[in-house]
Amino acid sequence: MTLIGNWLQKSREGKAFTVRGTLRVVHHEAYAVNGVHVPPWDDIRFEER
């Protein structure tokens, strides 16, 4: 997840904060890399507005 600005300095561990954006789920098909099988996977992305 990538957030605009410096959220790490503004947030405190254990405290909730609200962001607005789009949650995308990208499905990647299985394929081979240098002869090695890579299974399919899902990538979850959050894009802040």
mmCIF entry with sequence, helices, sheets and N, C-alpha, C, O atoms, coordinates in Angstrom:
data_MODEL
# 
_entry.id   MODEL 
# 
_entity.id                         1 
_entity.type                       polymer 
_entity.pdbx_number_of_molecules   1 
# 
_entity_poly.entity_id                      1 
_entity_poly.type                           'polypeptide(L)' 
_entity_poly.nstd_linkage                   no 
_entity_poly.nstd_monomer                   no 
_entity_poly.pdbx_seq_one_letter_code       MTLIGNWLQKSREGKAFTVRGTLRVVHHEAYAVNGVHVPPWDDIRFEER 
_entity_poly.pdbx_seq_one_letter_code_can   MTLIGNWLQKSREGKAFTVRGTLRVVHHEAYAVNGVHVPPWDDIRFEER 
_entity_poly.pdbx_strand_id                 A 
# 
loop_
_entity_poly_seq.entity_id 
_entity_poly_seq.num 
_entity_poly_seq.mon_id 
_entity_poly_seq.hetero 
1 1  MET n 
1 2  THR n 
1 3  LEU n 
1 4  ILE n 
1 5  GLY n 
1 6  ASN n 
1 7  TRP n 
1 8  LEU n 
1 9  GLN n 
1 10 LYS n 
1 11 SER n 
1 12 ARG n 
1 13 GLU n 
1 14 GLY n 
1 15 LYS n 
1 16 ALA n 
1 17 PHE n 
1 18 THR n 
1 19 VAL n 
1 20 ARG n 
1 21 GLY n 
1 22 THR n 
1 23 LEU n 
1 24 ARG n 
1 25 VAL n 
1 26 VAL n 
1 27 HIS n 
1 28 HIS n 
1 29 GLU n 
1 30 ALA n 
1 31 TYR n 
1 32 ALA n 
1 33 VAL n 
1 34 ASN n 
1 35 GLY n 
1 36 VAL n 
1 37 HIS n 
1 38 VAL n 
1 39 PRO n 
1 40 PRO n 
1 41 TRP n 
1 42 ASP n 
1 43 ASP n 
1 44 ILE n 
1 45 ARG n 
1 46 PHE n 
1 47 GLU n 
1 48 GLU n 
1 49 ARG n 
# 
_struct_asym.id          A 
_struct_asym.entity_id   1 
# 
_struct_conf.conf_type_id            HELX_P 
_struct_conf.id                      HELX_P1 
_struct_conf.pdbx_PDB_helix_id       AA1 
_struct_conf.beg_label_comp_id       TRP 
_struct_conf.beg_label_asym_id       A 
_struct_conf.beg_label_seq_id        7 
_struct_conf.pdbx_beg_PDB_ins_code   ? 
_struct_conf.end_label_comp_id       LYS 
_struct_conf.end_label_asym_id       A 
_struct_conf.end_label_seq_id        10 
_struct_conf.pdbx_end_PDB_ins_code   ? 
_struct_conf.beg_auth_comp_id        TRP 
_struct_conf.beg_auth_asym_id        A 
_struct_conf.beg_auth_seq_id         7 
_struct_conf.end_auth_comp_id        LYS 
_struct_conf.end_auth_asym_id        A 
_struct_conf.end_auth_seq_id         10 
_struct_conf.pdbx_PDB_helix_class    1 
_struct_conf.details                 ? 
_struct_conf.pdbx_PDB_helix_length   4 
# 
_struct_conf_type.id          HELX_P 
_struct_conf_type.criteria    ? 
_struct_conf_type.reference   ? 
# 
loop_
_struct_sheet.id 
_struct_sheet.type 
_struct_sheet.number_strands 
_struct_sheet.details 
AA1 ? 2 ? 
AA2 ? 2 ? 
# 
loop_
_struct_sheet_order.sheet_id 
_struct_sheet_order.range_id_1 
_struct_sheet_order.range_id_2 
_struct_sheet_order.offset 
_struct_sheet_order.sense 
AA1 1 2 ? anti-parallel 
AA2 1 2 ? anti-parallel 
# 
loop_
_struct_sheet_range.sheet_id 
_struct_sheet_range.id 
_struct_sheet_range.beg_label_comp_id 
_struct_sheet_range.beg_label_asym_id 
_struct_sheet_range.beg_label_seq_id 
_struct_sheet_range.pdbx_beg_PDB_ins_code 
_struct_sheet_range.end_label_comp_id 
_struct_sheet_range.end_label_asym_id 
_struct_sheet_range.end_label_seq_id 
_struct_sheet_range.pdbx_end_PDB_ins_code 
_struct_sheet_range.beg_auth_comp_id 
_struct_sheet_range.beg_auth_asym_id 
_struct_sheet_range.beg_auth_seq_id 
_struct_sheet_range.end_auth_comp_id 
_struct_sheet_range.end_auth_asym_id 
_struct_sheet_range.end_auth_seq_id 
AA1 1 GLY A 21 ? HIS A 28 ? GLY A 21 HIS A 28 
AA1 2 TRP A 41 ? GLU A 48 ? TRP A 41 GLU A 48 
AA2 1 TYR A 31 ? VAL A 33 ? TYR A 31 VAL A 33 
AA2 2 VAL A 36 ? VAL A 38 ? VAL A 36 VAL A 38 
# 
loop_
_atom_site.group_PDB 
_atom_site.id 
_atom_site.type_symbol 
_atom_site.label_atom_id 
_atom_site.label_alt_id 
_atom_site.label_comp_id 
_atom_site.label_asym_id 
_atom_site.label_entity_id 
_atom_site.label_seq_id 
_atom_site.pdbx_PDB_ins_code 
_atom_site.Cartn_x 
_atom_site.Cartn_y 
_atom_site.Cartn_z 
_atom_site.occupancy 
_atom_site.B_iso_or_equiv 
_atom_site.pdbx_formal_charge 
_atom_site.auth_seq_id 
_atom_site.auth_comp_id 
_atom_site.auth_asym_id 
_atom_site.auth_atom_id 
_atom_site.pdbx_PDB_model_num 
ATOM 1   N N  . MET A 1 1  ? 0.844   -1.154  0.000   1.00 0.00 ? 1  MET A N  1 
ATOM 2   C CA . MET A 1 1  ? 0.000   0.000   0.000   1.00 0.00 ? 1  MET A CA 1 
ATOM 3   C C  . MET A 1 1  ? 0.896   1.225   0.000   1.00 0.00 ? 1  MET A C  1 
ATOM 4   O O  . MET A 1 1  ? 1.862   1.299   0.760   1.00 0.00 ? 1  MET A O  1 
ATOM 5   N N  . THR A 1 2  ? 0.577   2.172   -0.845  1.00 0.00 ? 2  THR A N  1 
ATOM 6   C CA . THR A 1 2  ? 1.309   3.426   -0.915  1.00 0.00 ? 2  THR A CA 1 
ATOM 7   C C  . THR A 1 2  ? 0.369   4.567   -0.580  1.00 0.00 ? 2  THR A C  1 
ATOM 8   O O  . THR A 1 2  ? -0.693  4.701   -1.187  1.00 0.00 ? 2  THR A O  1 
ATOM 9   N N  . LEU A 1 3  ? 0.752   5.379   0.374   1.00 0.00 ? 3  LEU A N  1 
ATOM 10  C CA . LEU A 1 3  ? -0.067  6.515   0.758   1.00 0.00 ? 3  LEU A CA 1 
ATOM 11  C C  . LEU A 1 3  ? 0.653   7.806   0.395   1.00 0.00 ? 3  LEU A C  1 
ATOM 12  O O  . LEU A 1 3  ? 1.881   7.883   0.441   1.00 0.00 ? 3  LEU A O  1 
ATOM 13  N N  . ILE A 1 4  ? -0.124  8.809   0.036   1.00 0.00 ? 4  ILE A N  1 
ATOM 14  C CA . ILE A 1 4  ? 0.427   10.114  -0.296  1.00 0.00 ? 4  ILE A CA 1 
ATOM 15  C C  . ILE A 1 4  ? 0.854   10.804  0.998   1.00 0.00 ? 4  ILE A C  1 
ATOM 16  O O  . ILE A 1 4  ? 0.116   10.784  1.983   1.00 0.00 ? 4  ILE A O  1 
ATOM 17  N N  . GLY A 1 5  ? 2.014   11.401  1.002   1.00 0.00 ? 5  GLY A N  1 
ATOM 18  C CA . GLY A 1 5  ? 2.495   12.093  2.194   1.00 0.00 ? 5  GLY A CA 1 
ATOM 19  C C  . GLY A 1 5  ? 3.294   11.180  3.094   1.00 0.00 ? 5  GLY A C  1 
ATOM 20  O O  . GLY A 1 5  ? 3.611   10.049  2.723   1.00 0.00 ? 5  GLY A O  1 
ATOM 21  N N  . ASN A 1 6  ? 3.618   11.667  4.270   1.00 0.00 ? 6  ASN A N  1 
ATOM 22  C CA . ASN A 1 6  ? 4.430   10.913  5.217   1.00 0.00 ? 6  ASN A CA 1 
ATOM 23  C C  . ASN A 1 6  ? 3.548   10.406  6.359   1.00 0.00 ? 6  ASN A C  1 
ATOM 24  O O  . ASN A 1 6  ? 3.543   10.980  7.449   1.00 0.00 ? 6  ASN A O  1 
ATOM 25  N N  . TRP A 1 7  ? 2.813   9.342   6.107   1.00 0.00 ? 7  TRP A N  1 
ATOM 26  C CA . TRP A 1 7  ? 1.874   8.802   7.096   1.00 0.00 ? 7  TRP A CA 1 
ATOM 27  C C  . TRP A 1 7  ? 2.574   8.124   8.260   1.00 0.00 ? 7  TRP A C  1 
ATOM 28  O O  . TRP A 1 7  ? 2.018   8.058   9.356   1.00 0.00 ? 7  TRP A O  1 
ATOM 29  N N  . LEU A 1 8  ? 3.779   7.620   8.048   1.00 0.00 ? 8  LEU A N  1 
ATOM 30  C CA . LEU A 1 8  ? 4.461   6.909   9.134   1.00 0.00 ? 8  LEU A CA 1 
ATOM 31  C C  . LEU A 1 8  ? 4.782   7.844   10.298  1.00 0.00 ? 8  LEU A C  1 
ATOM 32  O O  . LEU A 1 8  ? 4.702   7.429   11.454  1.00 0.00 ? 8  LEU A O  1 
ATOM 33  N N  . GLN A 1 9  ? 5.138   9.077   10.020  1.00 0.00 ? 9  GLN A N  1 
ATOM 34  C CA . GLN A 1 9  ? 5.437   10.009  11.100  1.00 0.00 ? 9  GLN A CA 1 
ATOM 35  C C  . GLN A 1 9  ? 4.161   10.547  11.740  1.00 0.00 ? 9  GLN A C  1 
ATOM 36  O O  . GLN A 1 9  ? 4.165   10.908  12.917  1.00 0.00 ? 9  GLN A O  1 
ATOM 37  N N  . LYS A 1 10 ? 3.059   10.606  10.970  1.00 0.00 ? 10 LYS A N  1 
ATOM 38  C CA . LYS A 1 10 ? 1.810   11.147  11.495  1.00 0.00 ? 10 LYS A CA 1 
ATOM 39  C C  . LYS A 1 10 ? 1.019   10.122  12.301  1.00 0.00 ? 10 LYS A C  1 
ATOM 40  O O  . LYS A 1 10 ? 0.221   10.494  13.161  1.00 0.00 ? 10 LYS A O  1 
ATOM 41  N N  . SER A 1 11 ? 1.235   8.830   12.030  1.00 0.00 ? 11 SER A N  1 
ATOM 42  C CA . SER A 1 11 ? 0.436   7.799   12.696  1.00 0.00 ? 11 SER A CA 1 
ATOM 43  C C  . SER A 1 11 ? 1.186   7.227   13.899  1.00 0.00 ? 11 SER A C  1 
ATOM 44  O O  . SER A 1 11 ? 2.410   7.322   13.997  1.00 0.00 ? 11 SER A O  1 
ATOM 45  N N  . ARG A 1 12 ? 0.420   6.636   14.803  1.00 0.00 ? 12 ARG A N  1 
ATOM 46  C CA . ARG A 1 12 ? 0.992   5.977   15.968  1.00 0.00 ? 12 ARG A CA 1 
ATOM 47  C C  . ARG A 1 12 ? 0.569   4.519   15.945  1.00 0.00 ? 12 ARG A C  1 
ATOM 48  O O  . ARG A 1 12 ? -0.548  4.199   15.539  1.00 0.00 ? 12 ARG A O  1 
ATOM 49  N N  . GLU A 1 13 ? 1.448   3.644   16.374  1.00 0.00 ? 13 GLU A N  1 
ATOM 50  C CA . GLU A 1 13 ? 1.155   2.213   16.378  1.00 0.00 ? 13 GLU A CA 1 
ATOM 51  C C  . GLU A 1 13 ? -0.092  1.937   17.195  1.00 0.00 ? 13 GLU A C  1 
ATOM 52  O O  . GLU A 1 13 ? -0.231  2.432   18.314  1.00 0.00 ? 13 GLU A O  1 
ATOM 53  N N  . GLY A 1 14 ? -0.998  1.147   16.637  1.00 0.00 ? 14 GLY A N  1 
ATOM 54  C CA . GLY A 1 14 ? -2.220  0.774   17.326  1.00 0.00 ? 14 GLY A CA 1 
ATOM 55  C C  . GLY A 1 14 ? -3.366  1.751   17.135  1.00 0.00 ? 14 GLY A C  1 
ATOM 56  O O  . GLY A 1 14 ? -4.490  1.465   17.547  1.00 0.00 ? 14 GLY A O  1 
ATOM 57  N N  . LYS A 1 15 ? -3.109  2.893   16.522  1.00 0.00 ? 15 LYS A N  1 
ATOM 58  C CA . LYS A 1 15 ? -4.153  3.889   16.280  1.00 0.00 ? 15 LYS A CA 1 
ATOM 59  C C  . LYS A 1 15 ? -4.666  3.762   14.856  1.00 0.00 ? 15 LYS A C  1 
ATOM 60  O O  . LYS A 1 15 ? -3.891  3.523   13.930  1.00 0.00 ? 15 LYS A O  1 
ATOM 61  N N  . ALA A 1 16 ? -5.960  3.919   14.681  1.00 0.00 ? 16 ALA A N  1 
ATOM 62  C CA . ALA A 1 16 ? -6.574  3.833   13.352  1.00 0.00 ? 16 ALA A CA 1 
ATOM 63  C C  . ALA A 1 16 ? -6.607  5.210   12.705  1.00 0.00 ? 16 ALA A C  1 
ATOM 64  O O  . ALA A 1 16 ? -6.710  6.228   13.391  1.00 0.00 ? 16 ALA A O  1 
ATOM 65  N N  . PHE A 1 17 ? -6.519  5.232   11.378  1.00 0.00 ? 17 PHE A N  1 
ATOM 66  C CA . PHE A 1 17 ? -6.729  6.467   10.649  1.00 0.00 ? 17 PHE A CA 1 
ATOM 67  C C  . PHE A 1 17 ? -7.481  6.140   9.368   1.00 0.00 ? 17 PHE A C  1 
ATOM 68  O O  . PHE A 1 17 ? -7.472  4.996   8.913   1.00 0.00 ? 17 PHE A O  1 
ATOM 69  N N  . THR A 1 18 ? -8.120  7.123   8.795   1.00 0.00 ? 18 THR A N  1 
ATOM 70  C CA . THR A 1 18 ? -8.968  6.923   7.635   1.00 0.00 ? 18 THR A CA 1 
ATOM 71  C C  . THR A 1 18 ? -8.295  7.482   6.393   1.00 0.00 ? 18 THR A C  1 
ATOM 72  O O  . THR A 1 18 ? -7.762  8.592   6.403   1.00 0.00 ? 18 THR A O  1 
ATOM 73  N N  . VAL A 1 19 ? -8.327  6.693   5.319   1.00 0.00 ? 19 VAL A N  1 
ATOM 74  C CA . VAL A 1 19 ? -7.842  7.149   4.017   1.00 0.00 ? 19 VAL A CA 1 
ATOM 75  C C  . VAL A 1 19 ? -8.952  6.924   3.007   1.00 0.00 ? 19 VAL A C  1 
ATOM 76  O O  . VAL A 1 19 ? -9.853  6.118   3.239   1.00 0.00 ? 19 VAL A O  1 
ATOM 77  N N  . ARG A 1 20 ? -8.892  7.617   1.911   1.00 0.00 ? 20 ARG A N  1 
ATOM 78  C CA . ARG A 1 20 ? -9.901  7.482   0.870   1.00 0.00 ? 20 ARG A CA 1 
ATOM 79  C C  . ARG A 1 20 ? -9.188  7.103   -0.422  1.00 0.00 ? 20 ARG A C  1 
ATOM 80  O O  . ARG A 1 20 ? -8.187  7.715   -0.795  1.00 0.00 ? 20 ARG A O  1 
ATOM 81  N N  . GLY A 1 21 ? -9.720  6.081   -1.103  1.00 0.00 ? 21 GLY A N  1 
ATOM 82  C CA . GLY A 1 21 ? -9.082  5.650   -2.334  1.00 0.00 ? 21 GLY A CA 1 
ATOM 83  C C  . GLY A 1 21 ? -9.810  4.472   -2.950  1.00 0.00 ? 21 GLY A C  1 
ATOM 84  O O  . GLY A 1 21 ? -10.997 4.255   -2.709  1.00 0.00 ? 21 GLY A O  1 
ATOM 85  N N  . THR A 1 22 ? -9.072  3.716   -3.749  1.00 0.00 ? 22 THR A N  1 
ATOM 86  C CA . THR A 1 22 ? -9.634  2.589   -4.475  1.00 0.00 ? 22 THR A CA 1 
ATOM 87  C C  . THR A 1 22 ? -8.848  1.330   -4.144  1.00 0.00 ? 22 THR A C  1 
ATOM 88  O O  . THR A 1 22 ? -7.618  1.326   -4.192  1.00 0.00 ? 22 THR A O  1 
ATOM 89  N N  . LEU A 1 23 ? -9.562  0.266   -3.809  1.00 0.00 ? 23 LEU A N  1 
ATOM 90  C CA . LEU A 1 23 ? -8.941  -1.028  -3.554  1.00 0.00 ? 23 LEU A CA 1 
ATOM 91  C C  . LEU A 1 23 ? -9.073  -1.857  -4.820  1.00 0.00 ? 23 LEU A C  1 
ATOM 92  O O  . LEU A 1 23 ? -10.182 -2.071  -5.310  1.00 0.00 ? 23 LEU A O  1 
ATOM 93  N N  . ARG A 1 24 ? -7.956  -2.324  -5.352  1.00 0.00 ? 24 ARG A N  1 
ATOM 94  C CA . ARG A 1 24 ? -7.965  -3.113  -6.582  1.00 0.00 ? 24 ARG A CA 1 
ATOM 95  C C  . ARG A 1 24 ? -7.369  -4.490  -6.304  1.00 0.00 ? 24 ARG A C  1 
ATOM 96  O O  . ARG A 1 24 ? -6.375  -4.618  -5.588  1.00 0.00 ? 24 ARG A O  1 
ATOM 97  N N  . VAL A 1 25 ? -7.985  -5.507  -6.875  1.00 0.00 ? 25 VAL A N  1 
ATOM 98  C CA . VAL A 1 25 ? -7.462  -6.860  -6.807  1.00 0.00 ? 25 VAL A CA 1 
ATOM 99  C C  . VAL A 1 25 ? -7.084  -7.255  -8.231  1.00 0.00 ? 25 VAL A C  1 
ATOM 100 O O  . VAL A 1 25 ? -7.936  -7.283  -9.118  1.00 0.00 ? 25 VAL A O  1 
ATOM 101 N N  . VAL A 1 26 ? -5.811  -7.560  -8.446  1.00 0.00 ? 26 VAL A N  1 
ATOM 102 C CA . VAL A 1 26 ? -5.305  -7.915  -9.767  1.00 0.00 ? 26 VAL A CA 1 
ATOM 103 C C  . VAL A 1 26 ? -4.914  -9.387  -9.746  1.00 0.00 ? 26 VAL A C  1 
ATOM 104 O O  . VAL A 1 26 ? -4.093  -9.803  -8.928  1.00 0.00 ? 26 VAL A O  1 
ATOM 105 N N  . HIS A 1 27 ? -5.494  -10.166 -10.635 1.00 0.00 ? 27 HIS A N  1 
ATOM 106 C CA . HIS A 1 27 ? -5.180  -11.595 -10.723 1.00 0.00 ? 27 HIS A CA 1 
ATOM 107 C C  . HIS A 1 27 ? -4.105  -11.803 -11.784 1.00 0.00 ? 27 HIS A C  1 
ATOM 108 O O  . HIS A 1 27 ? -4.274  -11.394 -12.933 1.00 0.00 ? 27 HIS A O  1 
ATOM 109 N N  . HIS A 1 28 ? -3.003  -12.438 -11.399 1.00 0.00 ? 28 HIS A N  1 
ATOM 110 C CA . HIS A 1 28 ? -1.914  -12.746 -12.324 1.00 0.00 ? 28 HIS A CA 1 
ATOM 111 C C  . HIS A 1 28 ? -1.985  -14.230 -12.672 1.00 0.00 ? 28 HIS A C  1 
ATOM 112 O O  . HIS A 1 28 ? -2.111  -15.078 -11.789 1.00 0.00 ? 28 HIS A O  1 
ATOM 113 N N  . GLU A 1 29 ? -1.905  -14.530 -13.942 1.00 0.00 ? 29 GLU A N  1 
ATOM 114 C CA . GLU A 1 29 ? -1.941  -15.917 -14.402 1.00 0.00 ? 29 GLU A CA 1 
ATOM 115 C C  . GLU A 1 29 ? -0.613  -16.623 -14.100 1.00 0.00 ? 29 GLU A C  1 
ATOM 116 O O  . GLU A 1 29 ? 0.409   -15.974 -13.877 1.00 0.00 ? 29 GLU A O  1 
ATOM 117 N N  . ALA A 1 30 ? -0.645  -17.941 -14.098 1.00 0.00 ? 30 ALA A N  1 
ATOM 118 C CA . ALA A 1 30 ? 0.574   -18.734 -13.917 1.00 0.00 ? 30 ALA A CA 1 
ATOM 119 C C  . ALA A 1 30 ? 1.431   -18.615 -15.176 1.00 0.00 ? 30 ALA A C  1 
ATOM 120 O O  . ALA A 1 30 ? 0.904   -18.485 -16.281 1.00 0.00 ? 30 ALA A O  1 
ATOM 121 N N  . TYR A 1 31 ? 2.750   -18.659 -15.006 1.00 0.00 ? 31 TYR A N  1 
ATOM 122 C CA . TYR A 1 31 ? 3.655   -18.623 -16.146 1.00 0.00 ? 31 TYR A CA 1 
ATOM 123 C C  . TYR A 1 31 ? 4.997   -19.201 -15.730 1.00 0.00 ? 31 TYR A C  1 
ATOM 124 O O  . TYR A 1 31 ? 5.189   -19.572 -14.572 1.00 0.00 ? 31 TYR A O  1 
ATOM 125 N N  . ALA A 1 32 ? 5.919   -19.276 -16.672 1.00 0.00 ? 32 ALA A N  1 
ATOM 126 C CA . ALA A 1 32 ? 7.245   -19.821 -16.404 1.00 0.00 ? 32 ALA A CA 1 
ATOM 127 C C  . ALA A 1 32 ? 8.288   -18.724 -16.538 1.00 0.00 ? 32 ALA A C  1 
ATOM 128 O O  . ALA A 1 32 ? 8.242   -17.917 -17.466 1.00 0.00 ? 32 ALA A O  1 
ATOM 129 N N  . VAL A 1 33 ? 9.232   -18.705 -15.599 1.00 0.00 ? 33 VAL A N  1 
ATOM 130 C CA . VAL A 1 33 ? 10.347  -17.766 -15.635 1.00 0.00 ? 33 VAL A CA 1 
ATOM 131 C C  . VAL A 1 33 ? 11.624  -18.591 -15.641 1.00 0.00 ? 33 VAL A C  1 
ATOM 132 O O  . VAL A 1 33 ? 11.922  -19.290 -14.673 1.00 0.00 ? 33 VAL A O  1 
ATOM 133 N N  . ASN A 1 34 ? 12.379  -18.510 -16.732 1.00 0.00 ? 34 ASN A N  1 
ATOM 134 C CA . ASN A 1 34 ? 13.617  -19.290 -16.879 1.00 0.00 ? 34 ASN A CA 1 
ATOM 135 C C  . ASN A 1 34 ? 13.376  -20.775 -16.619 1.00 0.00 ? 34 ASN A C  1 
ATOM 136 O O  . ASN A 1 34 ? 14.205  -21.457 -16.016 1.00 0.00 ? 34 ASN A O  1 
ATOM 137 N N  . GLY A 1 35 ? 12.228  -21.261 -17.085 1.00 0.00 ? 35 GLY A N  1 
ATOM 138 C CA . GLY A 1 35 ? 11.895  -22.675 -16.937 1.00 0.00 ? 35 GLY A CA 1 
ATOM 139 C C  . GLY A 1 35 ? 11.311  -23.050 -15.593 1.00 0.00 ? 35 GLY A C  1 
ATOM 140 O O  . GLY A 1 35 ? 10.998  -24.219 -15.372 1.00 0.00 ? 35 GLY A O  1 
ATOM 141 N N  . VAL A 1 36 ? 11.156  -22.107 -14.695 1.00 0.00 ? 36 VAL A N  1 
ATOM 142 C CA . VAL A 1 36 ? 10.602  -22.377 -13.362 1.00 0.00 ? 36 VAL A CA 1 
ATOM 143 C C  . VAL A 1 36 ? 9.138   -21.945 -13.344 1.00 0.00 ? 36 VAL A C  1 
ATOM 144 O O  . VAL A 1 36 ? 8.810   -20.817 -13.713 1.00 0.00 ? 36 VAL A O  1 
ATOM 145 N N  . HIS A 1 37 ? 8.263   -22.850 -12.912 1.00 0.00 ? 37 HIS A N  1 
ATOM 146 C CA . HIS A 1 37 ? 6.831   -22.567 -12.860 1.00 0.00 ? 37 HIS A CA 1 
ATOM 147 C C  . HIS A 1 37 ? 6.518   -21.588 -11.726 1.00 0.00 ? 37 HIS A C  1 
ATOM 148 O O  . HIS A 1 37 ? 6.918   -21.795 -10.581 1.00 0.00 ? 37 HIS A O  1 
ATOM 149 N N  . VAL A 1 38 ? 5.798   -20.523 -12.068 1.00 0.00 ? 38 VAL A N  1 
ATOM 150 C CA . VAL A 1 38 ? 5.327   -19.555 -11.076 1.00 0.00 ? 38 VAL A CA 1 
ATOM 151 C C  . VAL A 1 38 ? 3.810   -19.692 -11.012 1.00 0.00 ? 38 VAL A C  1 
ATOM 152 O O  . VAL A 1 38 ? 3.143   -19.431 -12.013 1.00 0.00 ? 38 VAL A O  1 
ATOM 153 N N  . PRO A 1 39 ? 3.245   -20.085 -9.890  1.00 0.00 ? 39 PRO A N  1 
ATOM 154 C CA . PRO A 1 39 ? 1.800   -20.281 -9.795  1.00 0.00 ? 39 PRO A CA 1 
ATOM 155 C C  . PRO A 1 39 ? 1.054   -18.951 -9.877  1.00 0.00 ? 39 PRO A C  1 
ATOM 156 O O  . PRO A 1 39 ? 1.646   -17.893 -9.663  1.00 0.00 ? 39 PRO A O  1 
ATOM 157 N N  . PRO A 1 40 ? -0.233  -19.001 -10.184 1.00 0.00 ? 40 PRO A N  1 
ATOM 158 C CA . PRO A 1 40 ? -1.008  -17.754 -10.231 1.00 0.00 ? 40 PRO A CA 1 
ATOM 159 C C  . PRO A 1 40 ? -1.106  -17.135 -8.833  1.00 0.00 ? 40 PRO A C  1 
ATOM 160 O O  . PRO A 1 40 ? -1.030  -17.836 -7.824  1.00 0.00 ? 40 PRO A O  1 
ATOM 161 N N  . TRP A 1 41 ? -1.273  -15.824 -8.794  1.00 0.00 ? 41 TRP A N  1 
ATOM 162 C CA . TRP A 1 41 ? -1.427  -15.137 -7.520  1.00 0.00 ? 41 TRP A CA 1 
ATOM 163 C C  . TRP A 1 41 ? -2.285  -13.905 -7.702  1.00 0.00 ? 41 TRP A C  1 
ATOM 164 O O  . TRP A 1 41 ? -2.473  -13.419 -8.817  1.00 0.00 ? 41 TRP A O  1 
ATOM 165 N N  . ASP A 1 42 ? -2.803  -13.405 -6.588  1.00 0.00 ? 42 ASP A N  1 
ATOM 166 C CA . ASP A 1 42 ? -3.597  -12.178 -6.588  1.00 0.00 ? 42 ASP A CA 1 
ATOM 167 C C  . ASP A 1 42 ? -2.807  -11.088 -5.895  1.00 0.00 ? 42 ASP A C  1 
ATOM 168 O O  . ASP A 1 42 ? -2.181  -11.313 -4.859  1.00 0.00 ? 42 ASP A O  1 
ATOM 169 N N  . ASP A 1 43 ? -2.845  -9.917  -6.475  1.00 0.00 ? 43 ASP A N  1 
ATOM 170 C CA . ASP A 1 43 ? -2.145  -8.754  -5.955  1.00 0.00 ? 43 ASP A CA 1 
ATOM 171 C C  . ASP A 1 43 ? -3.210  -7.768  -5.480  1.00 0.00 ? 43 ASP A C  1 
ATOM 172 O O  . ASP A 1 43 ? -4.079  -7.375  -6.258  1.00 0.00 ? 43 ASP A O  1 
ATOM 173 N N  . ILE A 1 44 ? -3.151  -7.367  -4.218  1.00 0.00 ? 44 ILE A N  1 
ATOM 174 C CA . ILE A 1 44 ? -4.125  -6.422  -3.676  1.00 0.00 ? 44 ILE A CA 1 
ATOM 175 C C  . ILE A 1 44 ? -3.445  -5.060  -3.570  1.00 0.00 ? 44 ILE A C  1 
ATOM 176 O O  . ILE A 1 44 ? -2.411  -4.916  -2.918  1.00 0.00 ? 44 ILE A O  1 
ATOM 177 N N  . ARG A 1 45 ? -4.046  -4.057  -4.226  1.00 0.00 ? 45 ARG A N  1 
ATOM 178 C CA . ARG A 1 45 ? -3.454  -2.722  -4.268  1.00 0.00 ? 45 ARG A CA 1 
ATOM 179 C C  . ARG A 1 45 ? -4.454  -1.695  -3.756  1.00 0.00 ? 45 ARG A C  1 
ATOM 180 O O  . ARG A 1 45 ? -5.651  -1.769  -4.034  1.00 0.00 ? 45 ARG A O  1 
ATOM 181 N N  . PHE A 1 46 ? -3.935  -0.745  -3.008  1.00 0.00 ? 46 PHE A N  1 
ATOM 182 C CA . PHE A 1 46 ? -4.751  0.382   -2.566  1.00 0.00 ? 46 PHE A CA 1 
ATOM 183 C C  . PHE A 1 46 ? -4.183  1.633   -3.200  1.00 0.00 ? 46 PHE A C  1 
ATOM 184 O O  . PHE A 1 46 ? -2.995  1.922   -3.052  1.00 0.00 ? 46 PHE A O  1 
ATOM 185 N N  . GLU A 1 47 ? -5.021  2.382   -3.907  1.00 0.00 ? 47 GLU A N  1 
ATOM 186 C CA . GLU A 1 47 ? -4.590  3.620   -4.553  1.00 0.00 ? 47 GLU A CA 1 
ATOM 187 C C  . GLU A 1 47 ? -5.309  4.789   -3.888  1.00 0.00 ? 47 GLU A C  1 
ATOM 188 O O  . GLU A 1 47 ? -6.526  4.935   -3.992  1.00 0.00 ? 47 GLU A O  1 
ATOM 189 N N  . GLU A 1 48 ? -4.525  5.615   -3.203  1.00 0.00 ? 48 GLU A N  1 
ATOM 190 C CA . GLU A 1 48 ? -5.108  6.757   -2.495  1.00 0.00 ? 48 GLU A CA 1 
ATOM 191 C C  . GLU A 1 48 ? -5.480  7.852   -3.488  1.00 0.00 ? 48 GLU A C  1 
ATOM 192 O O  . GLU A 1 48 ? -4.774  8.077   -4.470  1.00 0.00 ? 48 GLU A O  1 
ATOM 193 N N  . ARG A 1 49 ? -6.589  8.527   -3.225  1.00 0.00 ? 49 ARG A N  1 
ATOM 194 C CA . ARG A 1 49 ? -7.008  9.645   -4.078  1.00 0.00 ? 49 ARG A CA 1 
ATOM 195 C C  . ARG A 1 49 ? -6.284  10.907  -3.711  1.00 0.00 ? 49 ARG A C  1 
ATOM 196 O O  . ARG A 1 49 ? -6.510  11.950  -4.325  1.00 0.00 ? 49 ARG A O  1 
# 
